[in-house]
Structures are given as C-alpha cells and as structure tokens.
Amino acid sequence: MYNRRKFIKITAAGASLAALTRSAVAKSIVPVDDTKYPIVISTWDFGVPANKEAWTILGKGGRALDAVEAGVKIPEADMNNHTVGRAGYPDRDGHVSLDACIMDENGNCGSVAAIEYIAHPISVARAVMEKTPHVMLVGEGATQFAVEQGFKKEKLLTPESEKAWKEWLKTAQYSPVVNIENQQHVPGSKYNHDTIGMLAIDAKGNISGACTTSGMAFKMRGRVGDSPIIGAGLYVDNEVGGATSTGVGEEVIRNVGSFLVVELMRQGLSPEDACKEAVNRIIKKKPETAKKIQVGFLAINKKGEYGAYAIQSGFSFAVCNTQQQDLIVKGKSAM
C-alpha cells in the first residue's frame, strides 16, 4: 500500500545525502583562480623564448597541450642549444639520441626515448600518445614510428657537436659541471646537460606538461634519464597540479620525483615546499652524491601558484602570464 509519509521521509533523506555528496565533491576540487590563468612556466633561462611561443597559443584561449608542445620545440630547434634537441651533444659513440614526453589534462601521455634522426622528439611523443595504444616507444622502434608518421629523418650531429665530441674523446672522462647554462662552453672543458620542462594552465584551468632533452653529453649508448619517464621527469594531475625536473636524471628516477611533488601538493604543500621535500629526499638517501650533482624541481598547482627548489644554487625558471612575459625566477636551493 502506498505510504505518503514514508515516501516523503525517503525523499528527504535522499536529498540530504545528495547535498552531502555535492559538498564533499566541492571540497575536493581546488577552486579555479581565473586571475592567474593562463600561465606557463619552464626550466632555465632558455624557457623565456619557449614560454613566448607557448603564449601565442595560450593568449588566444588555446589548449595547454598545444602550448607546451609548441613551446619546447623552440629550444629543440635552437642550433646553439647543446642540451636539447637537434644540436644536442652525442653519446660516447657519436650518436645523437633524444628523449621527450608529454602529458595532458586527462592523464593521457606519450614518450620517446633514445630516438635518433628526428629533430622534434616532443611531437613524436605526442603522436605516441594520440595514435598508439602505448605510452613509450624507444630506440629504432621510435624512429621507425616517427618516419611512418611523416617526420623527416635527418642527421643530427652538427659540426660543432662533432668537434666537441672528438675533443672529449682525448680523455673520454665524464665530469659534469653544475648549472652549465650559466657558463660558457669551451671545447675540452667539462660538459653537462640540462632539460627543458614546461608546465602550462590554459584559460579553462586545464594543465598540461612537456619535457625534452638530449640527455647527458657523451653518455653511454642507450642511456635514458628521467626526462621521458612519466612520473619522474614529468607528471600532471589536473585536479592538483603538475611538476617537472631537471638535472641528473638517475636520482630523479630513483625517487619518482615529479609524481612525488604532485602527491605532496595533493597533501596540501605549496609548490615550492613540495619541490623542497622531493630534493631533501634525494639528499637524505645519497648525501655524498648530492654534493656533486644538480637536481631541480619546478611545480605549479591548480590555483596557478608556482615554485621550485634545487640541490645546488643557480637553478632558474621562466614565467609567462598576463602580467609578465619574460620573468626569470631564481629557485631556492638546499646547498
């Protein structure tokens, strides 16, 4: 028999439960601060021209994913940049191999590692994400896929890079310099590498990231660092924020660094404090190693707040938003 009073009680209880559920969901989502969007940040001073290119998309209301891909292609194409892209220094056998990864607001990601003969690995990484069921392709397979997708196969070893490699062969010793981007390279001197990691939030509040590098100069053939590893060199969670890294990738991989930074932000830490905790974990595990290397993290949260932290001083990053197009920020450091 139909009981009107019972029906009203059940309906009221259901409405209360729905209200509680909506309240819980609302509290779990970080509010969007439209005044801070769009924004793009990237590692090192060469992030300024990269950010500028990304802004041509973000400033028109474009998607963060398109922006980060376009942005990091600038240093990939820079013939004076020997740590990223086509002009990168080769491995110890004279082969230029590149690494890159990309990740969008939906958790989709793509990566290539130890790819050769392709000038823009970041675009191949995006193709892996969008056109295959895989996350990562490596070596000859990655190159084969790139060619099949219409990417031009070309020689990447430039005369300048070849000269530096032959000079290095005289001693064949790897002794990296911290923060080489702040120093003038002289053939025969010590060598190092750096990565461009870029994070962007578009006008809709969606986050994407990209990371690309030529890796350690004169590395062992086949060596892969953190840059193409999702969770190490780059990680994005659209509910929380994104993080990227630079420096000696082995230590970042051992600590799953960028994923760690994002998870720390999820727990309530600011971007800078999350980066600092990730750096301190590396130092705590290998204090003697940490004295000799550089590792830096850069992060942004859903509110558009950003921060960085590194083992050694000298780490910088570039910021571009509606107020500032070429801001260089010196990250804090442990040492």
Order of alpha helices (4+ residues) and beta strands (2+ residues): alpha-beta-alpha-alpha-beta-beta-alpha-beta-alpha-alpha-beta-beta-beta-beta-alpha-alpha-alpha-alpha-beta-beta-beta-beta-beta
